[in-house]
Amino acid sequence: MIRLRPGPPATVADLHRAQQLAGLLRGELERVRAAAVAWRNGLGGLLVALVGFSLIRGRTDVTTLAAGWGALVGVLLLAALAAGVAGALALLRAAHGRLRVTPVAALPPAPLGDHLEALAAVRSLRTGVGLVLLCTALLVAAVGVTWYAPARQSSPAVSSPAVGRPSGAEVGVAGPGVGAIRQGLA
């Protein structure tokens, strides 16, 4: 059988440590929320700068890309949108709390409840930061594909002339006097 006995009396150092811990727990949620607001604002600025950068035009019409590349750009943009929305919601959750009311009977004691909420806010903050950075990477990849993907080939019915000296039609010379001009130049 296990017997519980009182431990040694608390020292002054133990009491100071308990006061410090209680003080840290009291301000923990406010510190996490302030950090979440700062991250939200900073990452929002990053995305605004990225969108401004993406306005520097590569190809503006993905139908000019080779087969399959336009679809890849679409998939990258859709994935970026999904990651960006999920990241923004996670950052808002971290900065402002859950969007629900907890019944009074389910509320834990104040220090414990604030600590549990701070832990959930930190998880949401980490998730939001990761998702927004993923969104940024996907947007950069989509812009890169529009810039560097091969262009769609012209229709196969059009044949290219033989390599060598250009004909008169290729250099814009045409008409009945073409032969005379060429003889005069020779």
Secondary structure as the mmCIF struct_conf table of DSSP 4:
data_model
#
loop_
_struct_conf.conf_type_id
_struct_conf.id
_struct_conf.beg_label_comp_id
_struct_conf.beg_label_asym_id
_struct_conf.beg_label_seq_id
_struct_conf.end_label_comp_id
_struct_conf.end_label_asym_id
_struct_conf.end_label_seq_id
HELX_LH_PP_P HELX_LH_PP_P1 PRO A 8 ALA A 10
HELX_RH_AL_P HELX_RH_AL_P1 VAL A 12 SER A 54
TURN_TY1_P TURN_TY1_P1 LEU A 55 LEU A 55
BEND BEND1 ILE A 56 ILE A 56
BEND BEND2 GLY A 58 GLY A 58
BEND BEND3 THR A 60 THR A 60
HELX_RH_3T_P HELX_RH_3T_P1 VAL A 62 THR A 64
STRN STRN1 LEU A 65 LEU A 65
HELX_LH_PP_P HELX_LH_PP_P2 ALA A 66 ALA A 66
TURN_TY1_P TURN_TY1_P2 ALA A 67 GLY A 68
HELX_RH_AL_P HELX_RH_AL_P2 TRP A 69 HIS A 96
BEND BEND4 LEU A 99 ARG A 100
HELX_RH_3T_P HELX_RH_3T_P2 VAL A 104 ALA A 106
HELX_LH_PP_P HELX_LH_PP_P3 LEU A 107 PRO A 109
HELX_RH_AL_P HELX_RH_AL_P3 ALA A 110 TYR A 148
BEND BEND5 ALA A 149 ALA A 149
HELX_LH_PP_P HELX_LH_PP_P4 PRO A 150 PRO A 150
STRN STRN2 ALA A 151 ALA A 151
HELX_LH_PP_P HELX_LH_PP_P5 ARG A 152 SER A 155
TURN_TY1_P TURN_TY1_P3 PRO A 156 ALA A 157
BEND BEND6 VAL A 158 VAL A 158
HELX_LH_PP_P HELX_LH_PP_P6 SER A 159 ALA A 162
BEND BEND7 VAL A 163 ARG A 165
HELX_LH_PP_P HELX_LH_PP_P7 PRO A 166 SER A 167
TURN_TY1_P TURN_TY1_P4 GLY A 168 GLY A 172
BEND BEND8 GLY A 175 GLY A 175
TURN_TY1_P TURN_TY1_P5 PRO A 176 GLY A 177
HELX_RH_AL_P HELX_RH_AL_P4 VAL A 178 LEU A 185
#
